[in-house]
Amino acid sequence: MADVKVTVSRRGPLLVQGAGSIELVDARGNSFPVEKDSIALCRCGASENKPFCDGSHRACGFDDETSAA
């Protein structure tokens, strides 16, 4: 099984590397198509392509600098 790494980007999406080996499902259990090994998941709530990021965080002024330490 491939390693999966999720990075919280500064003022942007969750970056998922190794996504080709995961299943991304909604609250009803339906799968989203994951066709790339690296994907970006929306954190700002403004994407027109949820749960995927479409870059809307830049226009809406999303500002979050979550840090693990």
C-alpha positions as CSV (number, residue, x, y, z in Angstrom):
1,M,0.0,0.0,0.0
2,A,1.3,3.4,-0.9
3,D,2.0,6.0,1.7
4,V,-0.6,8.8,2.0
5,K,0.5,12.3,3.2
6,V,-2.0,15.1,4.0
7,T,-0.5,18.6,4.3
8,V,-2.5,21.5,5.7
9,S,-1.4,24.3,3.4
10,R,-1.1,27.8,4.7
11,R,-4.2,29.8,3.7
12,G,-5.2,27.1,1.3
13,P,-6.4,23.5,0.8
14,L,-5.5,20.2,2.3
15,L,-3.0,18.7,-0.1
16,V,-3.3,14.9,-0.3
17,Q,-0.3,13.0,-1.8
18,G,-0.8,9.3,-2.5
19,A,-4.5,9.9,-3.1
20,G,-4.6,7.2,-5.8
21,S,-4.7,4.7,-3.0
22,I,-7.6,6.2,-1.0
23,E,-11.3,6.2,-1.3
24,L,-13.0,9.6,-0.7
25,V,-16.6,9.2,0.3
26,D,-19.4,11.6,1.1
27,A,-21.8,11.4,4.2
28,R,-24.0,8.9,2.3
29,G,-21.2,6.6,1.4
30,N,-21.0,7.6,-2.2
31,S,-17.4,7.7,-3.6
32,F,-15.9,10.7,-5.3
33,P,-13.7,9.9,-8.3
34,V,-10.0,10.2,-7.4
35,E,-8.2,10.1,-10.7
36,K,-4.8,11.7,-9.6
37,D,-2.2,10.7,-7.1
38,S,-2.2,14.3,-5.7
39,I,-5.4,16.1,-4.9
40,A,-6.4,19.3,-3.1
41,L,-9.4,19.4,-0.8
42,C,-11.2,22.6,0.0
43,R,-11.0,24.1,3.5
44,C,-12.4,27.6,2.8
45,G,-15.9,26.4,1.8
46,A,-16.1,28.6,-1.3
47,S,-15.1,26.0,-4.0
48,E,-17.6,25.3,-6.7
49,N,-16.1,21.8,-7.0
50,K,-16.4,20.6,-3.4
51,P,-14.8,18.6,-1.9
52,F,-12.0,19.5,-4.2
53,C,-10.3,22.9,-4.2
54,D,-10.8,25.2,-7.2
55,G,-8.6,28.0,-6.0
56,S,-11.5,30.1,-4.6
57,H,-9.6,30.6,-1.3
58,R,-7.5,33.2,-3.0
59,A,-10.6,35.3,-4.0
60,C,-12.5,34.9,-0.7
61,G,-9.6,35.9,1.5
62,F,-9.4,32.6,3.4
63,D,-6.9,33.0,6.2
64,D,-5.9,30.1,8.3
65,E,-2.5,29.2,9.5
66,T,-3.2,26.0,11.4
67,S,-0.1,24.5,12.8
68,A,0.7,21.2,14.6
69,A,2.9,22.9,17.1
